[in-house]
């Protein structure tokens, strides 16, 4: 009876170790189906960019402050790189990042297209919350609404802020799911201008 107990205990231990190993392997990023937008050293974690994201960012659409549908492709010009940020007014990390983006906008608005996308889920972020937040803070860059997170879902946004920097050809060069310093963003901007 004692041997059966030890065998069962050993099997249970092996099953536990195997389960933990499987969970760790399953949650680690896959390198076969996605690529990092850039391998440069940065302040935070580079977001993995899949082929689906590369395609969907070019075809996504959202609405402007007049509730008119706007295609992302209509905002890109071949002579400028594009900065895209998904954000929400309630998000503390977004609130910390936006003053840096405002400073970058003032410095680079003639050299970079800025596409600020307020994700509106109807629950935590309601239509108009972003507009009020921008007005209260004195931000003057143009922003758009992503009603029901359609655009965010199409490009794999899981955390906010999520930021993409595209070169003049519309290719994603940098992608972040965490805040970035002004120094890091300036370095990224200079790399694509």
Backbone as a chain_set.jsonl record, in Angstrom:
{"seq": "XXXXXXXXXXXXXXXXXXXXXXXXXXXXXXXXXXXXXXXXXXXXXXXXXXXXXXXXXXXXXXXXXXXXXXXXXXXXXXXXXXXXXXXXXXXXXXXXXXXXXXXXXXXXXXXXXXXXXXXXXXXXXXXXXXXXXXXXXXXXXXXXXXXXXXXXXXXXXXXXXXXXXXXXXXXXXXXXXXXXXXXXXXXXXXXXX", "coords": {"N": [[0.817, -1.193, 0.0], [1.993, 1.193, 0.742], [3.806, 1.593, -1.327], [2.136, 2.034, -3.528], [1.053, 4.486, -2.745], [3.334, 6.15, -2.863], [3.954, 5.923, -5.575], [1.663, 7.033, -6.743], [1.881, 9.611, -5.681], [4.281, 10.426, -6.862], [3.539, 10.337, -9.585], [1.523, 12.297, -9.574], [3.048, 14.526, -8.907], [4.754, 14.663, -11.155], [2.801, 15.161, -13.109], [1.95, 17.667, -12.267], [4.313, 19.216, -12.591], [4.622, 18.902, -15.357], [2.262, 20.162, -16.223], [2.686, 22.816, -15.364], [4.928, 23.404, -16.917], [3.786, 23.239, -19.493], [1.927, 25.379, -19.358], [3.665, 27.575, -19.053], [5.137, 27.441, -21.446], [3.023, 27.773, -23.262], [2.199, 30.363, -22.725], [4.332, 31.926, -23.408], [5.779, 34.203, -25.819], [5.321, 33.503, -29.263], [7.693, 32.82, -31.738], [7.497, 32.012, -34.262], [5.204, 32.753, -35.711], [5.052, 35.457, -35.678], [6.698, 38.656, -35.885], [9.084, 40.877, -34.471], [8.63, 44.347, -34.534], [10.78, 46.029, -34.428], [14.153, 45.622, -33.525], [15.517, 47.25, -31.907], [16.943, 48.61, -28.892], [14.771, 49.625, -26.305], [12.57, 51.632, -24.223], [10.529, 50.064, -23.268], [8.515, 47.179, -23.754], [8.588, 45.684, -26.87], [5.877, 45.378, -29.003], [4.583, 42.444, -30.438], [4.299, 41.996, -33.895], [2.144, 40.791, -36.139], [1.499, 39.31, -39.4], [-1.182, 39.686, -39.92], [-1.825, 41.964, -38.406], [-0.186, 43.802, -39.716], [-1.496, 43.928, -42.189], [-4.164, 44.625, -41.473], [-3.905, 47.129, -40.215], [-3.623, 48.88, -42.269], [-6.083, 48.823, -43.478], [-7.974, 49.487, -41.602], [-10.674, 51.384, -40.096], [-12.307, 54.236, -38.61], [-14.133, 56.701, -36.7], [-14.61, 60.257, -37.109], [-14.743, 63.4, -35.263], [-17.152, 64.388, -36.154], [-18.696, 62.238, -36.543], [-18.225, 60.889, -38.915], [-17.185, 58.29, -41.043], [-13.81, 57.334, -41.282], [-11.163, 56.277, -43.215], [-8.158, 54.714, -42.376], [-6.143, 54.627, -44.272], [-6.599, 56.925, -45.733], [-5.47, 58.889, -44.239], [-2.801, 58.571, -44.263], [0.117, 59.736, -45.778], [2.357, 59.668, -48.519], [4.666, 61.028, -48.12], [5.27, 61.276, -45.46], [6.018, 59.706, -42.319], [3.899, 57.814, -40.043], [2.362, 58.13, -36.893], [0.592, 56.201, -34.653], [-1.744, 56.0, -32.06], [-3.543, 54.173, -29.727], [-5.842, 54.913, -27.252], [-7.391, 55.816, -24.076], [-9.433, 57.961, -22.1], [-9.735, 57.367, -19.36], [-7.59, 55.826, -18.691], [-4.725, 55.447, -16.766], [-2.047, 55.071, -17.639], [-2.215, 56.007, -20.249], [-2.867, 58.654, -19.725], [-0.48, 59.473, -18.615], [1.208, 59.198, -20.813], [0.201, 60.89, -22.807], [0.93, 63.74, -22.441], [3.597, 63.646, -23.3], [3.256, 62.846, -25.934], [1.854, 65.044, -26.854], [3.845, 66.996, -26.708], [5.613, 65.902, -28.571], [4.006, 66.085, -30.829], [3.793, 68.858, -31.165], [6.397, 69.408, -31.871], [6.919, 67.748, -34.118], [4.786, 67.824, -35.923], [4.745, 68.719, -38.58], [6.276, 66.885, -39.859], [5.451, 64.304, -39.314], [2.594, 62.219, -39.48], [-0.01, 62.257, -37.183], [-2.095, 60.023, -35.622], [-4.487, 59.719, -33.502], [-6.315, 57.54, -31.644], [-9.179, 57.189, -29.963], [-10.366, 54.758, -27.954], [-13.56, 53.603, -27.748], [-15.62, 51.963, -25.757], [-18.142, 52.073, -24.775], [-18.684, 51.543, -22.189], [-16.505, 51.762, -20.055], [-15.265, 53.797, -21.432], [-16.899, 56.333, -22.825], [-18.544, 57.816, -25.658], [-17.379, 60.996, -26.399], [-15.965, 61.363, -24.055], [-13.202, 61.369, -24.5], [-12.937, 63.676, -26.023], [-13.659, 65.647, -24.164], [-11.613, 65.232, -22.289], [-9.3, 65.884, -23.799], [-9.872, 68.595, -24.314], [-9.901, 69.63, -21.701], [-7.213, 69.284, -21.024], [-5.941, 70.776, -22.912], [-4.936, 69.785, -25.299], [-4.267, 69.783, -28.763], [-4.174, 68.106, -30.954], [-5.548, 66.212, -33.668], [-8.027, 63.739, -33.195], [-9.56, 60.495, -33.255], [-12.459, 58.357, -33.097], [-12.859, 55.055, -32.004], [-15.37, 53.25, -32.203], [-16.885, 50.729, -30.328], [-14.573, 49.237, -30.37], [-13.664, 48.211, -32.813], [-11.576, 48.824, -34.701], [-9.371, 48.647, -32.966], [-9.484, 45.938, -32.165], [-9.0, 44.765, -34.641], [-6.304, 45.204, -35.093], [-5.056, 43.952, -33.053], [-4.96, 45.138, -30.462], [-4.387, 44.885, -27.106], [-3.668, 46.07, -24.798], [-3.648, 49.351, -23.408], [-1.796, 52.372, -23.33], [-1.449, 51.577, -26.804], [0.915, 51.808, -29.295], [1.927, 52.576, -32.608], [4.477, 53.041, -34.98], [4.796, 53.957, -38.205], [6.592, 53.75, -41.258], [7.31, 55.888, -44.141], [6.371, 54.361, -46.215], [4.295, 53.033, -45.136], [4.826, 50.824, -43.577], [5.022, 49.025, -40.555], [7.292, 49.993, -38.178], [7.945, 50.328, -35.505], [6.421, 49.189, -32.527], [4.489, 49.407, -29.673], [3.292, 48.442, -26.434], [3.42, 49.678, -24.098], [4.202, 52.607, -22.144], [6.357, 55.133, -23.537], [9.402, 56.954, -23.375], [10.069, 60.428, -24.083], [12.541, 60.74, -25.228], [13.033, 58.173, -26.323], [10.922, 57.979, -28.19], [11.548, 60.151, -29.854], [13.941, 59.229, -30.948], [12.94, 57.02, -32.369], [11.218, 58.362, -34.16], [13.067, 59.887, -35.616], [14.362, 57.857, -36.9], [12.591, 57.109, -38.873], [11.893, 59.357, -40.306]], "CA": [[0.0, 0.0, 0.0], [2.88, 2.343, 0.802], [4.403, 1.771, -2.651], [1.099, 2.665, -4.351], [0.98, 5.882, -2.329], [4.494, 6.856, -3.405], [3.829, 5.963, -7.03], [0.628, 8.034, -7.038], [2.444, 10.916, -5.352], [5.255, 10.716, -7.911], [2.784, 10.641, -10.811], [0.865, 13.596, -9.381], [4.112, 15.534, -8.993], [5.142, 14.783, -12.56], [1.696, 15.818, -13.82], [1.984, 19.082, -11.875], [5.467, 19.827, -13.271], [4.28, 18.941, -16.78], [1.232, 21.192, -16.413], [3.329, 24.124, -15.228], [5.76, 23.575, -18.111], [2.875, 23.508, -20.609], [1.386, 26.74, -19.207], [4.738, 28.532, -19.309], [5.406, 27.388, -22.881], [1.854, 28.289, -23.975], [2.059, 31.811, -22.529], [5.485, 32.663, -23.929], [5.532, 34.66, -27.174], [5.745, 32.642, -30.35], [8.56, 33.507, -32.681], [7.298, 31.49, -35.604], [4.11, 33.375, -36.442], [5.09, 36.912, -35.619], [8.03, 39.24, -35.848], [9.164, 42.139, -33.751], [8.691, 45.463, -35.472], [12.144, 46.54, -34.415], [14.942, 44.969, -32.496], [16.302, 48.246, -31.187], [16.719, 48.704, -27.453], [13.766, 50.652, -26.044], [12.152, 51.801, -22.834], [9.552, 49.078, -22.876], [8.391, 45.943, -24.487], [8.115, 45.797, -28.245], [4.708, 44.566, -29.29], [4.749, 41.538, -31.569], [3.513, 42.438, -35.037], [1.868, 39.683, -37.04], [1.103, 39.703, -40.752], [-2.57, 40.16, -39.837], [-1.781, 43.357, -37.941], [0.391, 44.599, -40.81], [-2.541, 44.112, -43.201], [-5.347, 45.291, -40.931], [-3.685, 48.536, -39.876], [-3.796, 49.652, -43.507], [-7.49, 48.811, -43.905], [-8.893, 49.822, -40.506], [-11.36, 52.677, -40.16], [-12.845, 54.731, -37.348], [-14.955, 57.878, -36.977], [-14.073, 61.536, -36.663], [-15.604, 64.082, -34.282], [-18.456, 64.63, -36.779], [-19.28, 60.905, -36.712], [-18.012, 60.434, -40.279], [-16.224, 57.195, -41.13], [-12.526, 57.733, -41.842], [-10.257, 55.157, -43.477], [-6.784, 55.003, -41.978], [-5.339, 54.847, -45.482], [-6.781, 58.305, -46.205], [-4.689, 59.783, -43.38], [-1.39, 58.356, -44.541], [0.651, 60.362, -46.98], [3.602, 58.994, -48.881], [5.844, 61.828, -47.79], [5.462, 61.349, -44.013], [5.696, 58.537, -41.5], [2.662, 57.97, -39.271], [2.328, 57.673, -35.507], [-0.768, 55.805, -34.268], [-1.861, 55.657, -30.636], [-4.849, 53.81, -29.18], [-5.833, 55.424, -25.887], [-8.685, 56.114, -23.444], [-9.285, 59.039, -21.115], [-9.705, 56.825, -18.007], [-6.388, 54.998, -18.552], [-3.626, 56.195, -16.147], [-0.851, 55.026, -18.487], [-2.477, 56.924, -21.373], [-2.781, 60.013, -19.178], [0.949, 59.769, -18.447], [1.855, 59.231, -22.123], [-0.323, 61.956, -23.666], [1.736, 64.967, -22.455], [4.778, 63.408, -24.135], [2.783, 62.854, -27.324], [1.537, 66.448, -27.16], [5.138, 67.646, -26.957], [6.109, 65.369, -29.85], [3.153, 66.642, -31.874], [4.189, 70.256, -31.384], [7.713, 69.435, -32.497], [7.02, 66.964, -35.343], [3.529, 67.763, -36.681], [4.983, 68.947, -40.009], [7.074, 65.784, -40.388], [4.847, 63.017, -38.972], [1.133, 62.188, -39.323], [-0.417, 61.759, -35.869], [-3.442, 59.45, -35.639], [-4.818, 59.402, -32.115], [-7.578, 56.809, -31.713], [-9.829, 57.019, -28.657], [-11.168, 53.538, -27.991], [-14.848, 53.824, -27.084], [-16.292, 50.678, -25.56], [-19.505, 52.314, -24.319], [-18.769, 51.245, -20.772], [-15.494, 52.567, -19.365], [-15.004, 54.988, -22.249], [-18.094, 56.694, -23.585], [-18.347, 58.805, -26.709], [-17.263, 62.352, -25.867], [-15.041, 61.422, -22.915], [-11.899, 61.754, -25.028], [-13.019, 65.086, -26.431], [-13.623, 66.442, -22.931], [-10.284, 65.099, -21.711], [-8.386, 66.688, -24.611], [-10.187, 70.007, -24.096], [-9.446, 69.972, -20.345], [-5.747, 69.288, -20.997], [-5.436, 71.719, -23.909], [-4.315, 69.106, -26.433], [-4.916, 70.241, -29.985], [-4.049, 67.227, -32.105], [-6.775, 65.57, -34.125], [-8.207, 62.376, -32.721], [-10.666, 59.766, -33.863], [-13.133, 57.414, -32.201], [-12.995, 53.659, -32.406], [-16.579, 52.774, -31.537], [-16.984, 49.287, -30.091], [-13.234, 48.644, -30.462], [-13.514, 47.487, -34.068], [-10.215, 49.028, -35.21], [-8.428, 48.11, -31.969], [-9.492, 44.481, -32.276], [-8.437, 44.335, -35.927], [-4.841, 45.286, -35.046], [-4.548, 43.218, -31.903], [-4.732, 45.937, -29.256], [-4.781, 44.221, -25.873], [-3.348, 46.989, -23.715], [-3.517, 50.746, -23.823], [-1.729, 52.757, -24.73], [-0.72, 50.833, -27.82], [1.416, 52.777, -30.272], [2.611, 52.086, -33.799], [5.149, 54.035, -35.819], [4.909, 53.437, -39.558], [7.458, 54.562, -42.115], [6.638, 56.583, -45.24], [5.749, 53.351, -47.075], [3.196, 52.421, -44.403], [5.256, 49.605, -42.901], [5.212, 49.205, -39.118], [8.693, 49.902, -37.782], [7.986, 50.238, -34.048], [5.107, 48.911, -31.955], [4.624, 49.353, -28.218], [2.119, 48.298, -25.576], [3.762, 50.348, -22.843], [4.623, 53.995, -22.34], [7.7, 55.381, -24.037], [9.92, 58.276, -23.03], [10.201, 61.334, -25.219], [13.834, 60.433, -25.851], [12.88, 56.97, -27.141], [10.053, 58.297, -29.326], [12.314, 61.001, -30.779], [14.863, 58.339, -31.648], [12.141, 56.263, -33.334], [10.759, 59.284, -35.2], [14.216, 60.228, -36.469], [14.691, 56.668, -37.699], [11.652, 56.952, -40.001], [11.685, 60.62, -41.043]], "C": [[0.862, 1.26, 0.0], [3.494, 2.645, -0.567], [3.395, 2.439, -3.582], [0.992, 4.154, -4.016], [2.122, 6.682, -2.938], [4.436, 6.958, -4.922], [2.793, 7.004, -7.431], [1.132, 9.443, -6.755], [3.444, 11.342, -6.419], [4.553, 11.089, -9.216], [2.088, 11.995, -10.712], [1.886, 14.724, -9.48], [4.567, 15.752, -10.421], [4.063, 15.488, -13.379], [1.687, 17.316, -13.505], [3.124, 19.81, -12.587], [5.183, 19.946, -14.77], [3.247, 20.009, -17.082], [1.809, 22.588, -16.333], [4.184, 24.407, -16.456], [4.893, 23.93, -19.319], [2.326, 24.932, -20.537], [2.444, 27.785, -19.521], [5.047, 28.577, -20.804], [4.265, 28.016, -23.667], [1.741, 29.793, -23.854], [3.248, 32.597, -23.043], [5.23, 33.048, -25.375], [6.075, 33.681, -28.213], [6.624, 33.424, -31.304], [8.324, 33.028, -34.095], [6.224, 32.236, -36.372], [4.13, 34.897, -36.394], [6.528, 37.386, -35.558], [7.981, 40.518, -35.051], [9.331, 43.253, -34.76], [10.092, 46.029, -35.535], [12.9, 45.843, -33.313], [15.778, 45.968, -31.711], [15.962, 48.231, -29.705], [15.737, 49.841, -27.211], [13.403, 50.676, -24.581], [11.269, 50.659, -22.364], [9.579, 47.872, -23.78], [7.896, 46.236, -25.895], [6.921, 44.877, -28.402], [5.02, 43.678, -30.483], [3.808, 41.978, -32.683], [3.365, 41.27, -36.003], [1.532, 40.211, -38.43], [-0.325, 40.237, -40.769], [-2.614, 41.614, -39.399], [-1.244, 44.252, -39.049], [-0.64, 44.892, -41.899], [-3.683, 44.96, -42.665], [-5.126, 46.756, -40.582], [-3.913, 49.411, -41.102], [-5.253, 49.759, -43.93], [-8.466, 49.202, -42.8], [-9.548, 51.187, -40.742], [-11.949, 52.988, -38.796], [-13.663, 55.962, -37.687], [-14.285, 59.143, -36.465], [-15.062, 62.196, -35.7], [-16.986, 64.418, -34.832], [-19.187, 63.339, -37.09], [-19.22, 60.416, -38.157], [-16.944, 59.345, -40.271], [-14.962, 57.678, -41.853], [-11.674, 56.469, -42.021], [-8.846, 55.571, -43.085], [-5.93, 55.334, -43.194], [-5.472, 56.267, -46.014], [-5.953, 59.302, -45.399], [-3.191, 59.649, -43.611], [-1.006, 59.079, -45.821], [2.006, 59.741, -47.258], [4.848, 59.784, -48.517], [6.123, 61.915, -46.293], [5.254, 59.985, -43.36], [4.443, 58.838, -40.664], [2.828, 57.383, -37.876], [0.869, 57.39, -35.162], [-0.759, 55.463, -32.784], [-3.311, 55.356, -30.304], [-4.822, 54.173, -27.709], [-7.261, 55.568, -25.371], [-8.451, 57.126, -22.332], [-9.167, 58.525, -19.682], [-8.389, 56.11, -17.689], [-5.23, 55.809, -17.954], [-2.348, 56.194, -16.996], [-1.002, 55.947, -19.693], [-2.34, 58.369, -20.898], [-1.327, 60.42, -18.989], [1.646, 59.934, -19.796], [1.437, 60.449, -22.943], [0.449, 63.276, -23.591], [3.009, 64.83, -23.301], [4.382, 63.449, -25.606], [2.437, 64.276, -27.748], [2.812, 67.222, -27.485], [5.723, 67.197, -28.294], [5.311, 65.957, -31.014], [3.574, 68.082, -32.197], [5.522, 70.348, -32.134], [7.722, 68.803, -33.9], [5.769, 66.98, -36.226], [3.7, 68.024, -38.174], [5.714, 67.779, -40.671], [6.439, 64.407, -40.209], [3.325, 63.184, -38.916], [0.829, 61.604, -37.946], [-1.86, 61.289, -35.962], [-3.726, 58.938, -34.232], [-6.217, 58.783, -32.1], [-8.083, 56.529, -30.304], [-10.719, 55.778, -28.729], [-12.409, 53.712, -27.117], [-15.557, 52.481, -26.984], [-17.728, 50.838, -25.075], [-19.699, 52.063, -22.84], [-17.778, 52.113, -19.994], [-15.222, 53.86, -20.111], [-16.232, 55.248, -23.108], [-17.743, 57.755, -24.622], [-18.346, 60.2, -26.088], [-16.302, 62.478, -24.697], [-13.655, 61.873, -23.363], [-11.862, 63.217, -25.415], [-12.933, 65.991, -25.208], [-12.226, 66.404, -22.31], [-9.27, 65.954, -22.477], [-8.613, 68.174, -24.384], [-9.673, 70.458, -22.724], [-7.921, 70.095, -20.268], [-5.134, 70.253, -22.012], [-4.7, 71.071, -25.071], [-5.033, 69.527, -27.705], [-4.698, 69.331, -31.18], [-5.377, 66.55, -32.409], [-6.847, 64.156, -33.57], [-9.465, 61.807, -33.347], [-11.242, 58.813, -32.831], [-13.153, 56.027, -32.816], [-14.185, 53.094, -31.629], [-16.61, 51.249, -31.491], [-15.68, 48.539, -30.376], [-12.982, 47.859, -31.752], [-12.091, 47.617, -34.612], [-9.188, 48.422, -34.252], [-8.349, 46.591, -32.058], [-8.812, 44.019, -33.56], [-6.911, 44.381, -35.945], [-4.273, 44.736, -33.731], [-4.261, 44.03, -30.662], [-5.276, 45.175, -28.056], [-4.568, 45.118, -24.669], [-3.34, 48.401, -24.268], [-2.594, 51.446, -22.838], [-0.997, 51.72, -25.57], [-0.347, 51.83, -28.894], [2.141, 52.069, -31.405], [3.277, 53.262, -34.483], [5.391, 53.372, -37.167], [5.824, 54.342, -40.369], [6.652, 55.183, -43.256], [5.932, 55.624, -46.185], [4.593, 52.634, -46.378], [3.538, 51.118, -43.715], [5.501, 49.9, -41.424], [6.681, 48.987, -38.777], [8.863, 49.753, -36.279], [6.563, 50.02, -33.552], [5.279, 48.698, -30.455], [3.276, 49.185, -27.534], [2.371, 48.917, -24.205], [4.213, 51.764, -23.154], [6.072, 54.075, -22.788], [8.121, 56.787, -23.621], [9.969, 59.143, -24.285], [11.498, 61.034, -25.962], [13.707, 59.227, -26.784], [12.019, 57.261, -28.371], [10.779, 59.177, -30.342], [13.29, 60.161, -31.585], [14.124, 57.536, -32.72], [11.665, 57.149, -34.479], [11.894, 59.6, -36.166], [14.611, 59.069, -37.371], [13.777, 56.52, -38.921], [11.421, 58.231, -40.811], [12.665, 60.711, -42.2]], "O": [[0.53, 2.258, -0.64], [3.681, 3.808, -0.925], [3.766, 3.326, -4.351], [0.854, 4.985, -4.914], [1.905, 7.771, -3.471], [4.83, 7.977, -5.491], [3.021, 7.777, -8.362], [0.84, 10.37, -7.512], [3.451, 12.501, -6.833], [4.938, 12.055, -9.874], [2.074, 12.754, -11.681], [1.608, 15.764, -10.078], [4.747, 16.89, -10.854], [4.371, 16.312, -14.24], [1.441, 18.135, -14.391], [2.925, 20.899, -13.125], [5.473, 20.976, -15.379], [3.349, 20.694, -18.1], [1.465, 23.452, -17.139], [4.17, 25.52, -16.981], [5.239, 24.831, -20.084], [2.268, 25.62, -21.556], [2.151, 28.778, -20.186], [5.203, 29.661, -21.364], [4.511, 28.724, -24.643], [1.244, 30.449, -24.769], [3.185, 33.825, -23.11], [4.546, 32.321, -26.095], [7.153, 33.111, -28.048], [6.321, 34.57, -31.637], [8.892, 33.58, -35.037], [6.324, 32.344, -37.594], [3.293, 35.546, -37.021], [7.444, 36.633, -35.229], [6.939, 41.168, -34.97], [10.083, 43.122, -35.726], [10.54, 46.463, -36.596], [12.329, 45.513, -32.274], [16.651, 45.577, -30.936], [14.848, 47.888, -29.31], [15.845, 50.899, -27.831], [13.867, 49.85, -23.795], [11.266, 50.326, -21.179], [10.56, 47.603, -24.474], [6.909, 46.947, -26.085], [6.959, 43.722, -27.976], [5.658, 44.122, -31.437], [2.647, 42.296, -32.43], [4.338, 40.82, -36.606], [1.308, 41.407, -38.613], [-0.643, 41.138, -41.545], [-3.365, 42.41, -39.963], [-1.779, 45.333, -39.295], [-0.652, 45.985, -42.465], [-4.123, 45.903, -43.322], [-6.065, 47.55, -40.647], [-4.347, 50.556, -40.98], [-5.624, 50.68, -44.657], [-9.672, 49.245, -43.04], [-9.036, 52.021, -41.489], [-12.072, 52.112, -37.94], [-13.87, 56.245, -38.867], [-13.5, 59.111, -35.518], [-16.094, 61.613, -35.365], [-17.901, 64.704, -34.06], [-20.182, 63.34, -37.816], [-20.061, 59.623, -38.581], [-15.93, 59.459, -39.583], [-15.036, 58.337, -42.89], [-11.496, 55.694, -41.082], [-8.397, 56.664, -43.431], [-5.086, 56.228, -43.139], [-4.562, 56.767, -46.674], [-5.758, 60.438, -45.832], [-2.41, 60.509, -43.205], [-1.726, 59.031, -46.819], [2.716, 59.338, -46.337], [5.962, 59.265, -48.596], [7.095, 62.549, -45.883], [4.41, 59.203, -43.799], [3.994, 59.982, -40.594], [3.363, 56.287, -37.704], [0.007, 58.246, -35.359], [0.112, 54.736, -32.307], [-4.2, 56.168, -30.56], [-3.898, 53.795, -26.99], [-8.22, 55.456, -26.134], [-7.393, 57.139, -21.702], [-8.548, 59.193, -18.853], [-8.112, 55.823, -16.524], [-4.788, 56.774, -18.577], [-1.649, 57.205, -17.064], [-0.041, 56.591, -20.114], [-1.762, 59.205, -21.593], [-0.977, 61.585, -19.181], [2.58, 60.727, -19.912], [2.246, 60.985, -23.7], [0.616, 63.905, -24.635], [3.44, 65.789, -23.941], [5.095, 64.024, -26.429], [2.703, 64.666, -28.885], [2.843, 68.01, -28.43], [6.259, 68.006, -29.052], [5.874, 66.286, -32.058], [3.693, 68.46, -33.362], [5.735, 71.26, -32.933], [8.449, 69.267, -34.778], [5.698, 66.217, -37.189], [2.864, 67.585, -38.964], [5.766, 67.69, -41.898], [6.838, 63.449, -40.871], [2.825, 64.168, -38.371], [1.367, 60.556, -37.589], [-2.747, 62.057, -36.334], [-3.264, 57.869, -33.833], [-7.188, 59.427, -32.496], [-7.499, 55.745, -29.557], [-11.702, 55.75, -29.471], [-12.314, 53.937, -25.91], [-16.03, 51.933, -27.979], [-18.458, 49.853, -24.973], [-20.767, 52.342, -22.296], [-18.172, 53.086, -19.35], [-14.977, 54.899, -19.497], [-16.555, 54.47, -24.005], [-16.769, 58.492, -24.474], [-19.249, 60.53, -25.319], [-15.864, 63.583, -24.376], [-13.008, 62.668, -22.682], [-10.877, 63.913, -25.168], [-12.214, 66.989, -25.221], [-11.717, 67.43, -21.857], [-8.472, 66.666, -21.868], [-7.652, 68.936, -24.272], [-9.085, 71.532, -22.597], [-7.403, 70.927, -19.522], [-3.932, 70.515, -21.968], [-3.922, 71.734, -25.757], [-6.26, 69.62, -27.729], [-4.997, 69.719, -32.309], [-6.212, 66.347, -31.527], [-5.833, 63.462, -33.489], [-10.306, 62.526, -33.887], [-10.604, 58.5, -31.826], [-13.432, 55.86, -34.003], [-14.027, 52.537, -30.543], [-16.387, 50.577, -32.499], [-15.698, 47.328, -30.6], [-12.165, 46.938, -31.765], [-11.469, 46.609, -34.949], [-8.245, 47.759, -34.685], [-7.257, 46.024, -32.028], [-8.126, 42.997, -33.568], [-6.286, 43.669, -36.731], [-3.137, 45.036, -33.361], [-3.396, 43.651, -29.872], [-6.464, 44.858, -27.991], [-5.214, 44.944, -23.636], [-3.061, 48.619, -25.447], [-2.609, 51.144, -21.644], [-0.056, 51.073, -25.11], [-1.186, 52.606, -29.352], [2.868, 51.098, -31.193], [2.709, 54.352, -34.558], [6.092, 52.365, -37.265], [5.828, 55.559, -40.185], [5.435, 55.013, -43.317], [4.998, 56.018, -46.884], [3.981, 51.734, -46.953], [2.642, 50.379, -43.309], [6.118, 50.91, -41.083], [7.243, 47.927, -39.053], [9.816, 49.123, -35.822], [5.615, 50.595, -34.088], [6.115, 47.903, -30.024], [2.258, 49.709, -27.986], [1.607, 48.693, -23.266], [4.562, 52.08, -24.291], [6.896, 53.218, -22.47], [7.293, 57.693, -23.528], [9.917, 58.637, -25.406], [11.536, 61.072, -27.192], [14.213, 59.254, -27.906], [12.355, 56.832, -29.475], [10.644, 58.976, -31.549], [13.441, 60.372, -32.788], [14.614, 57.386, -33.839], [11.702, 56.739, -35.639], [11.708, 59.584, -37.383], [15.13, 59.272, -38.468], [14.155, 55.874, -39.899], [10.819, 58.186, -41.883], [12.654, 61.694, -42.941]]}, "num_chains": 1, "name": "protein.A"}
